[in-house]
Structures are given as structure tokens and as C-alpha cells.
């Protein structure tokens, strides 16, 4: 499975995020507390059936929207 595009809305601090993964490698970088670990945990929800917990919802919503395009 190869992930082409990932869209996340309402998962922790990730609001309206869309990532297009490159063919060779995609590197995620950012400052502390910018959502890198949240992104990894979101991928675990999608790929490893990790349970979504109450703390995973963004503070002002009760819905998490995830969309993934795979090749």
C-alpha cells in the first residue's frame, strides 16, 4: 500500500490538513507541538486500526474526518 494523499480534519490539532506524499520520500518536519506526532497517530488509526479516543477530537468539534488516497 502506498499513500498518495491524506486529508485530516478535526484530529487533535490537525484542522483542514492535506498532505500529498511524493513518490520517493516525504519528510515531515516542524517545531515542537506543531502536530507531527498527531499525524503519526492519525496514520496509526488508518493503517493499524488504532482506537480513536476522546482526546483525539479537536476541542471545538465532535467529528473527525479522514480521507486517504492509496495506490
Predicted model as a PDB file, atoms N, CA, C, CB and O in Angstrom, pLDDT in the B-factor column:
MODEL        1                                                                  
ATOM      1  N   UNK A   1       0.846  -1.167   0.000  1.00 78.00           N  
ATOM      2  CA  UNK A   1       0.000   0.000   0.000  1.00 78.00           C  
ATOM      3  C   UNK A   1       0.896   1.236   0.000  1.00 78.00           C  
ATOM      4  CB  UNK A   1      -0.965  -0.005   1.218  1.00 78.00           C  
ATOM      5  O   UNK A   1       1.836   1.335   0.788  1.00 78.00           O  
ATOM      6  N   UNK A   2       0.595   2.160  -0.881  1.00 89.00           N  
ATOM      7  CA  UNK A   2       1.323   3.415  -0.946  1.00 89.00           C  
ATOM      8  C   UNK A   2       0.318   4.560  -0.807  1.00 89.00           C  
ATOM      9  CB  UNK A   2       2.136   3.529  -2.279  1.00 89.00           C  
ATOM     10  O   UNK A   2      -0.633   4.663  -1.582  1.00 89.00           O  
ATOM     11  N   UNK A   3       0.542   5.412   0.182  1.00 92.00           N  
ATOM     12  CA  UNK A   3      -0.351   6.542   0.421  1.00 92.00           C  
ATOM     13  C   UNK A   3       0.019   7.659  -0.544  1.00 92.00           C  
ATOM     14  CB  UNK A   3      -0.268   7.030   1.902  1.00 92.00           C  
ATOM     15  O   UNK A   3       1.176   8.074  -0.607  1.00 92.00           O  
ATOM     16  N   UNK A   4      -0.954   8.139  -1.286  1.00 94.00           N  
ATOM     17  CA  UNK A   4      -0.744   9.257  -2.214  1.00 94.00           C  
ATOM     18  C   UNK A   4      -1.148  10.583  -1.571  1.00 94.00           C  
ATOM     19  CB  UNK A   4      -1.542   9.037  -3.514  1.00 94.00           C  
ATOM     20  O   UNK A   4      -0.398  11.557  -1.622  1.00 94.00           O  
ATOM     21  N   UNK A   5      -2.344  10.614  -0.962  1.00 96.00           N  
ATOM     22  CA  UNK A   5      -2.864  11.843  -0.356  1.00 96.00           C  
ATOM     23  C   UNK A   5      -3.576  11.501   0.943  1.00 96.00           C  
ATOM     24  CB  UNK A   5      -3.824  12.583  -1.327  1.00 96.00           C  
ATOM     25  O   UNK A   5      -4.256  10.480   1.045  1.00 96.00           O  
ATOM     26  N   UNK A   6      -3.412  12.362   1.925  1.00 96.00           N  
ATOM     27  CA  UNK A   6      -4.073  12.209   3.225  1.00 96.00           C  
ATOM     28  C   UNK A   6      -4.724  13.534   3.579  1.00 96.00           C  
ATOM     29  CB  UNK A   6      -3.062  11.764   4.339  1.00 96.00           C  
ATOM     30  O   UNK A   6      -4.086  14.585   3.535  1.00 96.00           O  
ATOM     31  N   UNK A   7      -6.012  13.471   3.933  1.00 97.00           N  
ATOM     32  CA  UNK A   7      -6.741  14.660   4.376  1.00 97.00           C  
ATOM     33  C   UNK A   7      -7.244  14.404   5.789  1.00 97.00           C  
ATOM     34  CB  UNK A   7      -7.927  15.003   3.406  1.00 97.00           C  
ATOM     35  O   UNK A   7      -7.825  13.357   6.076  1.00 97.00           O  
ATOM     36  N   UNK A   8      -7.011  15.385   6.677  1.00 97.00           N  
ATOM     37  CA  UNK A   8      -7.379  15.257   8.084  1.00 97.00           C  
ATOM     38  C   UNK A   8      -8.094  16.519   8.525  1.00 97.00           C  
ATOM     39  CB  UNK A   8      -6.134  14.993   8.970  1.00 97.00           C  
ATOM     40  O   UNK A   8      -7.629  17.629   8.263  1.00 97.00           O  
ATOM     41  N   UNK A   9      -9.217  16.350   9.191  1.00 96.00           N  
ATOM     42  CA  UNK A   9      -9.921  17.497   9.758  1.00 96.00           C  
ATOM     43  C   UNK A   9     -10.519  17.097  11.098  1.00 96.00           C  
ATOM     44  CB  UNK A   9     -11.026  18.013   8.792  1.00 96.00           C  
ATOM     45  O   UNK A   9     -11.355  16.196  11.170  1.00 96.00           O  
ATOM     46  N   UNK A  10     -10.089  17.767  12.150  1.00 96.00           N  
ATOM     47  CA  UNK A  10     -10.663  17.547  13.470  1.00 96.00           C  
ATOM     48  C   UNK A  10      -9.930  16.550  14.331  1.00 96.00           C  
ATOM     49  CB  UNK A  10     -12.042  17.108  13.327  1.00 96.00           C  
ATOM     50  O   UNK A  10     -10.419  16.210  15.408  1.00 96.00           O  
ATOM     51  N   UNK A  11      -8.776  16.064  13.906  1.00 96.00           N  
ATOM     52  CA  UNK A  11      -7.992  15.127  14.707  1.00 96.00           C  
ATOM     53  C   UNK A  11      -6.950  15.918  15.481  1.00 96.00           C  
ATOM     54  CB  UNK A  11      -7.319  14.035  13.813  1.00 96.00           C  
ATOM     55  O   UNK A  11      -5.979  16.416  14.913  1.00 96.00           O  
ATOM     56  N   UNK A  12      -7.164  16.024  16.772  1.00 96.00           N  
ATOM     57  CA  UNK A  12      -6.295  16.810  17.661  1.00 96.00           C  
ATOM     58  C   UNK A  12      -6.123  18.214  17.098  1.00 96.00           C  
ATOM     59  CB  UNK A  12      -4.909  16.125  17.837  1.00 96.00           C  
ATOM     60  O   UNK A  12      -7.111  18.915  16.880  1.00 96.00           O  
ATOM     61  N   UNK A  13      -4.895  18.631  16.863  1.00 95.00           N  
ATOM     62  CA  UNK A  13      -4.654  19.997  16.366  1.00 95.00           C  
ATOM     63  C   UNK A  13      -4.718  20.086  14.848  1.00 95.00           C  
ATOM     64  CB  UNK A  13      -3.300  20.494  16.841  1.00 95.00           C  
ATOM     65  O   UNK A  13      -4.539  21.171  14.294  1.00 95.00           O  
ATOM     66  N   UNK A  14      -4.966  18.984  14.168  1.00 96.00           N  
ATOM     67  CA  UNK A  14      -4.934  18.959  12.709  1.00 96.00           C  
ATOM     68  C   UNK A  14      -6.305  19.324  12.146  1.00 96.00           C  
ATOM     69  CB  UNK A  14      -4.493  17.570  12.197  1.00 96.00           C  
ATOM     70  O   UNK A  14      -7.258  18.549  12.237  1.00 96.00           O  
ATOM     71  N   UNK A  15      -6.383  20.504  11.570  1.00 95.00           N  
ATOM     72  CA  UNK A  15      -7.620  21.029  11.004  1.00 95.00           C  
ATOM     73  C   UNK A  15      -7.388  21.358   9.539  1.00 95.00           C  
ATOM     74  CB  UNK A  15      -8.108  22.281  11.782  1.00 95.00           C  
ATOM     75  O   UNK A  15      -6.484  22.128   9.216  1.00 95.00           O  
ATOM     76  N   UNK A  16      -8.177  20.795   8.662  1.00 95.00           N  
ATOM     77  CA  UNK A  16      -8.091  21.115   7.239  1.00 95.00           C  
ATOM     78  C   UNK A  16      -6.731  20.839   6.627  1.00 95.00           C  
ATOM     79  CB  UNK A  16      -8.435  22.544   7.029  1.00 95.00           C  
ATOM     80  O   UNK A  16      -6.273  21.586   5.762  1.00 95.00           O  
ATOM     81  N   UNK A  17      -6.084  19.776   7.067  1.00 96.00           N  
ATOM     82  CA  UNK A  17      -4.743  19.437   6.586  1.00 96.00           C  
ATOM     83  C   UNK A  17      -4.845  18.497   5.393  1.00 96.00           C  
ATOM     84  CB  UNK A  17      -3.898  18.792   7.712  1.00 96.00           C  
ATOM     85  O   UNK A  17      -5.609  17.533   5.419  1.00 96.00           O  
ATOM     86  N   UNK A  18      -4.077  18.778   4.352  1.00 96.00           N  
ATOM     87  CA  UNK A  18      -3.958  17.871   3.212  1.00 96.00           C  
ATOM     88  C   UNK A  18      -2.481  17.701   2.896  1.00 96.00           C  
ATOM     89  CB  UNK A  18      -4.742  18.406   1.967  1.00 96.00           C  
ATOM     90  O   UNK A  18      -1.760  18.681   2.707  1.00 96.00           O  
ATOM     91  N   UNK A  19      -2.038  16.451   2.838  1.00 95.00           N  
ATOM     92  CA  UNK A  19      -0.649  16.133   2.535  1.00 95.00           C  
ATOM     93  C   UNK A  19      -0.627  15.253   1.295  1.00 95.00           C  
ATOM     94  CB  UNK A  19       0.052  15.428   3.741  1.00 95.00           C  
ATOM     95  O   UNK A  19      -1.329  14.245   1.221  1.00 95.00           O  
ATOM     96  N   UNK A  20       0.184  15.644   0.325  1.00 93.00           N  
ATOM     97  CA  UNK A  20       0.440  14.812  -0.855  1.00 93.00           C  
ATOM     98  C   UNK A  20       1.804  14.182  -0.663  1.00 93.00           C  
ATOM     99  CB  UNK A  20       0.375  15.647  -2.196  1.00 93.00           C  
ATOM    100  O   UNK A  20       2.808  14.884  -0.543  1.00 93.00           O  
ATOM    101  N   UNK A  21       1.842  12.875  -0.635  1.00 91.00           N  
ATOM    102  CA  UNK A  21       3.092  12.150  -0.440  1.00 91.00           C  
ATOM    103  C   UNK A  21       3.790  11.969  -1.782  1.00 91.00           C  
ATOM    104  CB  UNK A  21       2.837  10.777   0.235  1.00 91.00           C  
ATOM    105  O   UNK A  21       3.163  11.578  -2.767  1.00 91.00           O  
ATOM    106  N   UNK A  22       5.070  12.250  -1.816  1.00 88.00           N  
ATOM    107  CA  UNK A  22       5.859  12.136  -3.030  1.00 88.00           C  
ATOM    108  C   UNK A  22       6.144  10.661  -3.337  1.00 88.00           C  
ATOM    109  CB  UNK A  22       7.176  12.931  -2.895  1.00 88.00           C  
ATOM    110  O   UNK A  22       5.998   9.796  -2.473  1.00 88.00           O  
ATOM    111  N   UNK A  23       6.549  10.395  -4.565  1.00 87.00           N  
ATOM    112  CA  UNK A  23       6.836   9.021  -4.980  1.00 87.00           C  
ATOM    113  C   UNK A  23       8.007   8.418  -4.215  1.00 87.00           C  
ATOM    114  CB  UNK A  23       7.125   8.978  -6.467  1.00 87.00           C  
ATOM    115  O   UNK A  23       7.946   7.256  -3.812  1.00 87.00           O  
ATOM    116  N   UNK A  24       9.065   9.186  -4.010  1.00 88.00           N  
ATOM    117  CA  UNK A  24      10.259   8.643  -3.362  1.00 88.00           C  
ATOM    118  C   UNK A  24      10.164   8.698  -1.847  1.00 88.00           C  
ATOM    119  CB  UNK A  24      11.488   9.394  -3.823  1.00 88.00           C  
ATOM    120  O   UNK A  24      10.160   7.656  -1.192  1.00 88.00           O  
ATOM    121  N   UNK A  25      10.089   9.887  -1.283  1.00 89.00           N  
ATOM    122  CA  UNK A  25      10.090  10.038   0.171  1.00 89.00           C  
ATOM    123  C   UNK A  25       9.435  11.368   0.534  1.00 89.00           C  
ATOM    124  CB  UNK A  25      11.540   9.959   0.742  1.00 89.00           C  
ATOM    125  O   UNK A  25       9.584  12.366  -0.171  1.00 89.00           O  
ATOM    126  N   UNK A  26       8.725  11.359   1.626  1.00 88.00           N  
ATOM    127  CA  UNK A  26       8.147  12.575   2.180  1.00 88.00           C  
ATOM    128  C   UNK A  26       8.663  12.704   3.599  1.00 88.00           C  
ATOM    129  CB  UNK A  26       6.576  12.552   2.137  1.00 88.00           C  
ATOM    130  O   UNK A  26       8.585  11.759   4.385  1.00 88.00           O  
ATOM    131  N   UNK A  27       9.185  13.866   3.923  1.00 91.00           N  
ATOM    132  CA  UNK A  27       9.718  14.120   5.262  1.00 91.00           C  
ATOM    133  C   UNK A  27       8.830  15.152   5.938  1.00 91.00           C  
ATOM    134  CB  UNK A  27      11.205  14.609   5.205  1.00 91.00           C  
ATOM    135  O   UNK A  27       8.544  16.209   5.376  1.00 91.00           O  
ATOM    136  N   UNK A  28       8.402  14.831   7.148  1.00 92.00           N  
ATOM    137  CA  UNK A  28       7.567  15.738   7.932  1.00 92.00           C  
ATOM    138  C   UNK A  28       8.455  16.399   8.977  1.00 92.00           C  
ATOM    139  CB  UNK A  28       6.362  14.982   8.604  1.00 92.00           C  
ATOM    140  O   UNK A  28       9.058  15.717   9.807  1.00 92.00           O  
ATOM    141  N   UNK A  29       8.535  17.711   8.938  1.00 95.00           N  
ATOM    142  CA  UNK A  29       9.327  18.463   9.904  1.00 95.00           C  
ATOM    143  C   UNK A  29       8.470  19.589  10.467  1.00 95.00           C  
ATOM    144  CB  UNK A  29      10.626  19.023   9.254  1.00 95.00           C  
ATOM    145  O   UNK A  29       7.511  20.034   9.837  1.00 95.00           O  
ATOM    146  N   UNK A  30       8.830  20.038  11.656  1.00 95.00           N  
ATOM    147  CA  UNK A  30       8.116  21.160  12.254  1.00 95.00           C  
ATOM    148  C   UNK A  30       8.581  21.392  13.668  1.00 95.00           C  
ATOM    149  CB  UNK A  30       6.615  20.920  12.230  1.00 95.00           C  
ATOM    150  O   UNK A  30       9.295  20.576  14.251  1.00 95.00           O  
ATOM    151  N   UNK A  31       8.168  22.514  14.206  1.00 96.00           N  
ATOM    152  CA  UNK A  31       8.517  22.861  15.570  1.00 96.00           C  
ATOM    153  C   UNK A  31       7.788  21.947  16.554  1.00 96.00           C  
ATOM    154  CB  UNK A  31       8.183  24.331  15.851  1.00 96.00           C  
ATOM    155  O   UNK A  31       6.846  21.243  16.192  1.00 96.00           O  
ATOM    156  N   UNK A  32       8.241  21.975  17.793  1.00 96.00           N  
ATOM    157  CA  UNK A  32       7.564  21.222  18.853  1.00 96.00           C  
ATOM    158  C   UNK A  32       6.106  21.654  18.925  1.00 96.00           C  
ATOM    159  CB  UNK A  32       8.266  21.432  20.225  1.00 96.00           C  
ATOM    160  O   UNK A  32       5.784  22.829  18.755  1.00 96.00           O  
ATOM    161  N   UNK A  33       5.237  20.691  19.179  1.00 93.00           N  
ATOM    162  CA  UNK A  33       3.810  20.946  19.359  1.00 93.00           C  
ATOM    163  C   UNK A  33       3.131  21.475  18.094  1.00 93.00           C  
ATOM    164  CB  UNK A  33       3.609  21.929  20.484  1.00 93.00           C  
ATOM    165  O   UNK A  33       2.162  22.231  18.170  1.00 93.00           O  
ATOM    166  N   UNK A  34       3.649  21.069  16.928  1.00 94.00           N  
ATOM    167  CA  UNK A  34       3.036  21.515  15.679  1.00 94.00           C  
ATOM    168  C   UNK A  34       2.164  20.450  15.024  1.00 94.00           C  
ATOM    169  CB  UNK A  34       4.104  21.944  14.715  1.00 94.00           C  
ATOM    170  O   UNK A  34       1.518  20.718  14.011  1.00 94.00           O  
ATOM    171  N   UNK A  35       2.138  19.221  15.602  1.00 95.00           N  
ATOM    172  CA  UNK A  35       1.240  18.188  15.103  1.00 95.00           C  
ATOM    173  C   UNK A  35       1.908  16.995  14.437  1.00 95.00           C  
ATOM    174  CB  UNK A  35       0.315  18.789  14.153  1.00 95.00           C  
ATOM    175  O   UNK A  35       1.219  16.152  13.864  1.00 95.00           O  
ATOM    176  N   UNK A  36       3.221  16.904  14.497  1.00 96.00           N  
ATOM    177  CA  UNK A  36       3.909  15.765  13.865  1.00 96.00           C  
ATOM    178  C   UNK A  36       3.490  14.438  14.493  1.00 96.00           C  
ATOM    179  CB  UNK A  36       5.432  15.932  13.978  1.00 96.00           C  
ATOM    180  O   UNK A  36       3.182  13.488  13.774  1.00 96.00           O  
ATOM    181  N   UNK A  37       3.473  14.361  15.804  1.00 96.00           N  
ATOM    182  CA  UNK A  37       3.059  13.122  16.486  1.00 96.00           C  
ATOM    183  C   UNK A  37       1.583  12.836  16.259  1.00 96.00           C  
ATOM    184  CB  UNK A  37       3.344  13.214  17.993  1.00 96.00           C  
ATOM    185  O   UNK A  37       1.181  11.677  16.155  1.00 96.00           O  
ATOM    186  N   UNK A  38       0.777  13.885  16.183  1.00 96.00           N  
ATOM    187  CA  UNK A  38      -0.646  13.704  15.884  1.00 96.00           C  
ATOM    188  C   UNK A  38      -0.832  13.104  14.496  1.00 96.00           C  
ATOM    189  CB  UNK A  38      -1.396  15.046  15.986  1.00 96.00           C  
ATOM    190  O   UNK A  38      -1.701  12.259  14.286  1.00 96.00           O  
ATOM    191  N   UNK A  39      -0.013  13.546  13.557  1.00 96.00           N  
ATOM    192  CA  UNK A  39      -0.066  12.994  12.204  1.00 96.00           C  
ATOM    193  C   UNK A  39       0.272  11.504  12.215  1.00 96.00           C  
ATOM    194  CB  UNK A  39       0.899  13.751  11.276  1.00 96.00           C  
ATOM    195  O   UNK A  39      -0.417  10.706  11.579  1.00 96.00           O  
ATOM    196  N   UNK A  40       1.323  11.131  12.930  1.00 95.00           N  
ATOM    197  CA  UNK A  40       1.715   9.721  13.025  1.00 95.00           C  
ATOM    198  C   UNK A  40       0.603   8.906  13.692  1.00 95.00           C  
ATOM    199  CB  UNK A  40       3.043   9.575  13.819  1.00 95.00           C  
ATOM    200  O   UNK A  40       0.288   7.806  13.237  1.00 95.00           O  
ATOM    201  N   UNK A  41       0.009   9.433  14.758  1.00 96.00           N  
ATOM    202  CA  UNK A  41      -1.081   8.716  15.434  1.00 96.00           C  
ATOM    203  C   UNK A  41      -2.301   8.586  14.526  1.00 96.00           C  
ATOM    204  CB  UNK A  41      -1.472   9.436  16.735  1.00 96.00           C  
ATOM    205  O   UNK A  41      -2.993   7.568  14.561  1.00 96.00           O  
ATOM    206  N   UNK A  42      -2.565   9.596  13.724  1.00 95.00           N  
ATOM    207  CA  UNK A  42      -3.673   9.523  12.775  1.00 95.00           C  
ATOM    208  C   UNK A  42      -3.415   8.427  11.743  1.00 95.00           C  
ATOM    209  CB  UNK A  42      -3.879  10.882  12.077  1.00 95.00           C  
ATOM    210  O   UNK A  42      -4.334   7.691  11.383  1.00 95.00           O  
ATOM    211  N   UNK A  43      -2.198   8.314  11.274  1.00 93.00           N  
ATOM    212  CA  UNK A  43      -1.850   7.237  10.343  1.00 93.00           C  
ATOM    213  C   UNK A  43      -2.026   5.870  10.998  1.00 93.00           C  
ATOM    214  CB  UNK A  43      -0.405   7.402   9.847  1.00 93.00           C  
ATOM    215  O   UNK A  43      -2.406   4.908  10.331  1.00 93.00           O  
ATOM    216  N   UNK A  44      -1.751   5.779  12.299  1.00 95.00           N  
ATOM    217  CA  UNK A  44      -1.969   4.517  13.017  1.00 95.00           C  
ATOM    218  C   UNK A  44      -3.453   4.187  13.090  1.00 95.00           C  
ATOM    219  CB  UNK A  44      -1.376   4.592  14.435  1.00 95.00           C  
ATOM    220  O   UNK A  44      -3.824   3.016  13.010  1.00 95.00           O  
ATOM    221  N   UNK A  45      -4.303   5.186  13.239  1.00 94.00           N  
ATOM    222  CA  UNK A  45      -5.754   4.962  13.235  1.00 94.00           C  
ATOM    223  C   UNK A  45      -6.169   4.360  11.896  1.00 94.00           C  
ATOM    224  CB  UNK A  45      -6.529   6.293  13.502  1.00 94.00           C  
ATOM    225  O   UNK A  45      -6.967   3.424  11.842  1.00 94.00           O  
ATOM    226  N   UNK A  46      -5.615   4.908  10.820  1.00 91.00           N  
ATOM    227  CA  UNK A  46      -5.990   4.465   9.479  1.00 91.00           C  
ATOM    228  C   UNK A  46      -5.390   3.104   9.135  1.00 91.00           C  
ATOM    229  CB  UNK A  46      -5.553   5.494   8.452  1.00 91.00           C  
ATOM    230  O   UNK A  46      -6.092   2.235   8.619  1.00 91.00           O  
ATOM    231  N   UNK A  47      -4.114   2.911   9.412  1.00 90.00           N  
ATOM    232  CA  UNK A  47      -3.418   1.723   8.914  1.00 90.00           C  
ATOM    233  C   UNK A  47      -3.339   0.568   9.905  1.00 90.00           C  
ATOM    234  CB  UNK A  47      -2.044   2.098   8.510  1.00 90.00           C  
ATOM    235  O   UNK A  47      -3.170  -0.581   9.497  1.00 90.00           O  
ATOM    236  N   UNK A  48      -3.460   0.854  11.210  1.00 94.00           N  
ATOM    237  CA  UNK A  48      -3.300  -0.189  12.223  1.00 94.00           C  
ATOM    238  C   UNK A  48      -4.536  -0.364  13.102  1.00 94.00           C  
ATOM    239  CB  UNK A  48      -2.110   0.124  13.090  1.00 94.00           C  
ATOM    240  O   UNK A  48      -4.483  -1.046  14.126  1.00 94.00           O  
ATOM    241  N   UNK A  49      -5.647   0.252  12.701  1.00 92.00           N  
ATOM    242  CA  UNK A  49      -6.901   0.164  13.460  1.00 92.00           C  
ATOM    243  C   UNK A  49      -6.754   0.608  14.909  1.00 92.00           C  
ATOM    244  CB  UNK A  49      -7.422  -1.250  13.424  1.00 92.00           C  
ATOM    245  O   UNK A  49      -7.398   0.050  15.797  1.00 92.00           O  
ATOM    246  N   UNK A  50      -5.908   1.611  15.153  1.00 94.00           N  
ATOM    247  CA  UNK A  50      -5.778   2.182  16.489  1.00 94.00           C  
ATOM    248  C   UNK A  50      -7.101   2.850  16.848  1.00 94.00           C  
ATOM    249  CB  UNK A  50      -4.589   3.204  16.563  1.00 94.00           C  
ATOM    250  O   UNK A  50      -7.711   3.513  16.009  1.00 94.00           O  
ATOM    251  N   UNK A  51      -7.542   2.677  18.079  1.00 95.00           N  
ATOM    252  CA  UNK A  51      -8.799   3.262  18.521  1.00 95.00           C  
ATOM    253  C   UNK A  51      -8.706   4.774  18.607  1.00 95.00           C  
ATOM    254  CB  UNK A  51      -9.204   2.690  19.866  1.00 95.00           C  
ATOM    255  O   UNK A  51      -7.677   5.322  19.004  1.00 95.00           O  
ATOM    256  N   UNK A  52      -9.780   5.441  18.235  1.00 95.00           N  
ATOM    257  CA  UNK A  52      -9.890   6.886  18.416  1.00 95.00           C  
ATOM    258  C   UNK A  52     -10.398   7.128  19.828  1.00 95.00           C  
ATOM    259  CB  UNK A  52     -10.842   7.538  17.342  1.00 95.00           C  
ATOM    260  O   UNK A  52     -11.387   6.530  20.252  1.00 95.00           O  
ATOM    261  N   UNK A  53      -9.724   8.002  20.547  1.00 93.00           N  
ATOM    262  CA  UNK A  53     -10.096   8.296  21.927  1.00 93.00           C  
ATOM    263  C   UNK A  53     -10.699   9.691  22.008  1.00 93.00           C  
ATOM    264  CB  UNK A  53      -8.873   8.176  22.866  1.00 93.00           C  
ATOM    265  O   UNK A  53     -10.583  10.478  21.069  1.00 93.00           O  
ATOM    266  N   UNK A  54     -11.334   9.992  23.114  1.00 93.00           N  
ATOM    267  CA  UNK A  54     -11.975  11.285  23.304  1.00 93.00           C  
ATOM    268  C   UNK A  54     -10.970  12.432  23.141  1.00 93.00           C  
ATOM    269  CB  UNK A  54     -12.632  11.349  24.686  1.00 93.00           C  
ATOM    270  O   UNK A  54     -11.319  13.481  22.599  1.00 93.00           O  
ATOM    271  N   UNK A  55      -9.748  12.248  23.597  1.00 93.00           N  
ATOM    272  CA  UNK A  55      -8.724  13.289  23.481  1.00 93.00           C  
ATOM    273  C   UNK A  55      -8.265  13.514  22.043  1.00 93.00           C  
ATOM    274  CB  UNK A  55      -7.534  12.931  24.336  1.00 93.00           C  
ATOM    275  O   UNK A  55      -7.585  14.503  21.768  1.00 93.00           O  
ATOM    276  N   UNK A  56      -8.620  12.622  21.122  1.00 95.00           N  
ATOM    277  CA  UNK A  56      -8.223  12.776  19.728  1.00 95.00           C  
ATOM    278  C   UNK A  56      -9.086  13.793  18.986  1.00 95.00           C  
ATOM    279  CB  UNK A  56      -8.291  11.440  19.025  1.00 95.00           C  
ATOM    280  O   UNK A  56      -8.707  14.245  17.906  1.00 95.00           O  
ATOM    281  N   UNK A  57     -10.233  14.158  19.541  1.00 96.00           N  
ATOM    282  CA  UNK A  57     -11.119  15.115  18.896  1.00 96.00           C  
ATOM    283  C   UNK A  57     -10.630  16.532  19.165  1.00 96.00           C  
ATOM    284  CB  UNK A  57     -12.570  14.938  19.388  1.00 96.00           C  
ATOM    285  O   UNK A  57     -10.239  16.860  20.285  1.00 96.00           O  
ATOM    286  N   UNK A  58     -10.655  17.369  18.131  1.00 93.00           N  
ATOM    287  CA  UNK A  58     -10.305  18.775  18.292  1.00 93.00           C  
ATOM    288  C   UNK A  58     -11.271  19.383  19.290  1.00 93.00           C  
ATOM    289  CB  UNK A  58     -10.346  19.538  16.928  1.00 93.00           C  
ATOM    290  O   UNK A  58     -12.434  18.982  19.348  1.00 93.00           O  
ATOM    291  N   UNK A  59     -10.814  20.336  20.069  1.00 88.00           N  
ATOM    292  CA  UNK A  59     -11.590  20.843  21.206  1.00 88.00           C  
ATOM    293  C   UNK A  59     -12.949  21.423  20.843  1.00 88.00           C  
ATOM    294  CB  UNK A  59     -10.804  21.883  21.908  1.00 88.00           C  
ATOM    295  O   UNK A  59     -13.842  21.432  21.691  1.00 88.00           O  
ATOM    296  N   UNK A  60     -13.145  21.905  19.628  1.00 83.00           N  
ATOM    297  CA  UNK A  60     -14.422  22.541  19.296  1.00 83.00           C  
ATOM    298  C   UNK A  60     -15.288  21.728  18.338  1.00 83.00           C  
ATOM    299  CB  UNK A  60     -14.168  23.887  18.699  1.00 83.00           C  
ATOM    300  O   UNK A  60     -16.196  22.275  17.712  1.00 83.00           O  
ATOM    301  N   UNK A  61     -15.016  20.425  18.218  1.00 88.00           N  
ATOM    302  CA  UNK A  61     -15.806  19.611  17.299  1.00 88.00           C  
ATOM    303  C   UNK A  61     -16.039  18.216  17.870  1.00 88.00           C  
ATOM    304  CB  UNK A  61     -15.111  19.516  15.937  1.00 88.00           C  
ATOM    305  O   UNK A  61     -15.308  17.754  18.746  1.00 88.00           O  
ATOM    306  N   UNK A  62     -17.065  17.561  17.359  1.00 92.00           N  
ATOM    307  CA  UNK A  62     -17.329  16.179  17.761  1.00 92.00           C  
ATOM    308  C   UNK A  62     -17.206  15.231  16.571  1.00 92.00           C  
ATOM    309  CB  UNK A  62     -18.728  16.061  18.388  1.00 92.00           C  
ATOM    310  O   UNK A  62     -17.696  14.103  16.609  1.00 92.00           O  
ATOM    311  N   UNK A  63     -16.541  15.706  15.509  1.00 96.00           N  
ATOM    312  CA  UNK A  63     -16.378  14.918  14.290  1.00 96.00           C  
ATOM    313  C   UNK A  63     -14.923  14.934  13.843  1.00 96.00           C  
ATOM    314  CB  UNK A  63     -17.290  15.454  13.170  1.00 96.00           C  
ATOM    315  O   UNK A  63     -14.257  15.969  13.859  1.00 96.00           O  
ATOM    316  N   UNK A  64     -14.455  13.772  13.448  1.00 96.00           N  
ATOM    317  CA  UNK A  64     -13.143  13.658  12.818  1.00 96.00           C  
ATOM    318  C   UNK A  64     -13.367  13.153  11.401  1.00 96.00           C  
ATOM    319  CB  UNK A  64     -12.187  12.700  13.628  1.00 96.00           C  
ATOM    320  O   UNK A  64     -14.043  12.147  11.188  1.00 96.00           O  
ATOM    321  N   UNK A  65     -12.794  13.858  10.437  1.00 96.00           N  
ATOM    322  CA  UNK A  65     -12.907  13.439   9.039  1.00 96.00           C  
ATOM    323  C   UNK A  65     -11.514  13.046   8.538  1.00 96.00           C  
ATOM    324  CB  UNK A  65     -13.526  14.582   8.150  1.00 96.00           C  
ATOM    325  O   UNK A  65     -10.568  13.830   8.607  1.00 96.00           O  
ATOM    326  N   UNK A  66     -11.415  11.831   8.041  1.00 95.00           N  
ATOM    327  CA  UNK A  66     -10.162  11.326   7.495  1.00 95.00           C  
ATOM    328  C   UNK A  66     -10.432  10.817   6.084  1.00 95.00           C  
ATOM    329  CB  UNK A  66      -9.558  10.200   8.398  1.00 95.00           C  
ATOM    330  O   UNK A  66     -11.417  10.121   5.837  1.00 95.00           O  
ATOM    331  N   UNK A  67      -9.548  11.172   5.174  1.00 94.00           N  
ATOM    332  CA  UNK A  67      -9.656  10.710   3.801  1.00 94.00           C  
ATOM    333  C   UNK A  67      -8.262  10.317   3.340  1.00 94.00           C  
ATOM    334  CB  UNK A  67     -10.280  11.803   2.869  1.00 94.00           C  
ATOM    335  O   UNK A  67      -7.296  11.049   3.554  1.00 94.00           O  
ATOM    336  N   UNK A  68      -8.170   9.158   2.708  1.00 94.00           N  
ATOM    337  CA  UNK A  68      -6.875   8.692   2.253  1.00 94.00           C  
ATOM    338  C   UNK A  68      -7.010   8.178   0.824  1.00 94.00           C  
ATOM    339  CB  UNK A  68      -6.319   7.592   3.192  1.00 94.00           C  
ATOM    340  O   UNK A  68      -7.962   7.478   0.480  1.00 94.00           O  
ATOM    341  N   UNK A  69      -6.043   8.541   0.016  1.00 95.00           N  
ATOM    342  CA  UNK A  69      -5.962   8.031  -1.351  1.00 95.00           C  
ATOM    343  C   UNK A  69      -4.728   7.155  -1.426  1.00 95.00           C  
ATOM    344  CB  UNK A  69      -5.907   9.194  -2.412  1.00 95.00           C  
ATOM    345  O   UNK A  69      -3.618   7.591  -1.125  1.00 95.00           O  
ATOM    346  N   UNK A  70      -4.938   5.915  -1.830  1.00 92.00           N  
ATOM    347  CA  UNK A  70      -3.814   4.966  -1.895  1.00 92.00           C  
ATOM    348  C   UNK A  70      -3.632   4.466  -3.320  1.00 92.00           C  
ATOM    349  CB  UNK A  70      -4.042   3.771  -0.934  1.00 92.00           C  
ATOM    350  O   UNK A  70      -4.520   4.558  -4.167  1.00 92.00           O  
ATOM    351  N   UNK A  71      -2.458   3.943  -3.535  1.00 89.00           N  
ATOM    352  CA  UNK A  71      -2.127   3.372  -4.845  1.00 89.00           C  
ATOM    353  C   UNK A  71      -1.919   1.888  -4.696  1.00 89.00           C  
ATOM    354  CB  UNK A  71      -0.870   4.037  -5.452  1.00 89.00           C  
ATOM    355  O   UNK A  71      -1.631   1.204  -5.678  1.00 89.00           O  
TER     356      UNK A  71                                                      
ENDMDL                                                                          
END                                                                             
